[in-house]
Amino acid sequence: MRIISFSDGFTSSSPPDVTGSAQEDFLILNNQAAALSFYTIDALNYKSAFISFELSRSETGQEYRQAATMILSYDGTNWLLNVGNYQGSELISDSLTNPRNITLSVTTAAGIGSIKYTSGNMGAGYTGTLKASITRIVTV
């Protein structure tokens, strides 16, 4: 058992409640010019989420995979998205400079955060998925 002491004198010996962590699969469409939401989170229930994921995009004869992590956090007004720890093919980018690239963004409306993506235009035989393990921290 670990006891955590805070500067205001509060101590806690119990871990925060968490939900989720089973794999969740999301379809990543090809040539998606308008940002499309693939995941939402409500600030009434959660203030943060930790996501480990593998992004896969392929076309006939070519397959690309990138593993990374995302941290979602709510600052009281907006959901913030931090993506990092990249490994594998370079798929996530700030712009669609390569047909295999995708961009990620987050929007907030009435406390609901939506992770959105746009995607480049890959060729014939396209498939795309984002497989994620998501741990949501429950607000109390």
N, C-alpha and C positions, 0 to 999 in steps of 0.2 A: 504494500500500500504506500502510495506517495501522498504527502501532505503539501499542498501549495499554499503559501502565505502571500497575501497581497499587501500593498503599501498602506491601505486604509485599515489594516488590522483584520480583515476577513480571511478566514482559512477555509480550505476545501480539501476533503479527502476523497471526493468522488469525481470520476471523469465526466465530461459532458455527455449528454445523450446524443447518439448518432443514429442515423437511419441510412439505409442504402448500402451499397457496395457490391451488389450483384451486377453482373455485366449487363449493360444496356446497349442495344445496337441501333444506329441511326443511318438512314440512307443518305448518301451525298449525291445529288443529281449532277449531271453533266451540263456544262455551259449555262450555269445559273447566274445571269447578269444582275438580277435584282436580289438583294439580300433576303434569304429565306431562313426562318427560325427552325432549329432542330431540337432545342431544349429550353424549358422555362423553369423558373424557380420563384417562389413567393416569399417576400420578406416577412409576411405575417408568421410563417412557419420556420424559416431558416434565415440566418445572417451570413452564412458562408458555406461553401462546398468545395471539395477537393476532388479533382477529376484526373485520373490516369487514363490515357487513351492511345489507341492505335488507329491511325487514318490510313486507309488503303484506297488507291485509285488505280485502275488498270484499263488497258485497251488491248486489242489483239496484238500479241507479241511483246507487250511491255507491262510491267507491274511495278508500282511504287508504294512504299510503306514508310510511314513516319510515326514514331512513338514519342509522346511528350506528356506534359502535365499542364493542367489549368487550375487556377485558383479563382473562385468567384467570391467576392466579398461585398456586403451591403454597407454603405457609409451613412445610412439614415435617409438618403435621398436617391442615390443611384447605385446600381450594381456595377462593380468594377471587374475587369477580366485581366488576368495576368497569365500568359502562356510561356512555357519554357522547358528546359531539360530535353531539348530535341535530340533524337537519334534516328538514323536512317535517311531516307530520301528527303530532299528539301521540297516539301509540299506546301506548308503554311508560309504565306508571304504577306507583305503589306499591299501588294498589287498583283494582278494576274498577268505577270510578265511572261510566264511560261504556261502552255495549255494544261499542264498537270497541277498548277498552283490552285490553292484556295485562300481566301481571306476570312478572318474571323472578326466578329465585333459583338458588342453587347448593347442592348437598349433597355430602358426602364420605363414602365408605364404603370402608375398607381402601385408601385412596390413590386411589380412582376418584372423579373429580369428575363430577357430572351437572348440566348446565344444564337447568332445568325452567321451565315456563310454566303460567299459568292464563289463560283468555281469557273475554271478555264474550260475551254472546249477541247476535249480529248477525242480520239478517233473511234472507229468501229469496234464493236464488242465491249463497250464501256461498262464497267461496274465501279461502284464507289460506296464505301462504308466507313463509319466511324464507330469503333467498338470502345466502350468506356466503362470504367469502374468508378462510380460516383459515391462519395461519402458526403452526406449533408449533415451539418451541425444544427441540431434542433434548438430553437429559442425557448427559453423557459420564462 
